[in-house]
Amino acid sequence: MIIKVGDVVEVKRGLDPILRDAKIENIQIKCTDDYEASVMQVDLNKNFEGTITYEDVTFEQSVGDMRWAYFNQIKLDT
């Protein structure tokens, strides 16, 4: 699954079983232990480690909270 900045994906937050709608604002991939790079898109099937910064747009909020999540918290299309 390829994700891009501006996409809306579903994210699992912590132990809460309810998925949140997340509009991606930034994508960071791990390059080394000390360095991450911001990218415009990434293929999650390539097993990159990284995070997204997103705006919570669940319930069509016009101004949502900014949060972050690991790639493994993103619900993949099957």
Summary of the structure (lengths in Angstrom):
residues: 78
radius of gyration: 12.2
end to end distance: 9.0
largest distance: 36.9
contacts: 186
relative contact order: 0.31
helix: 12%
strand: 51%
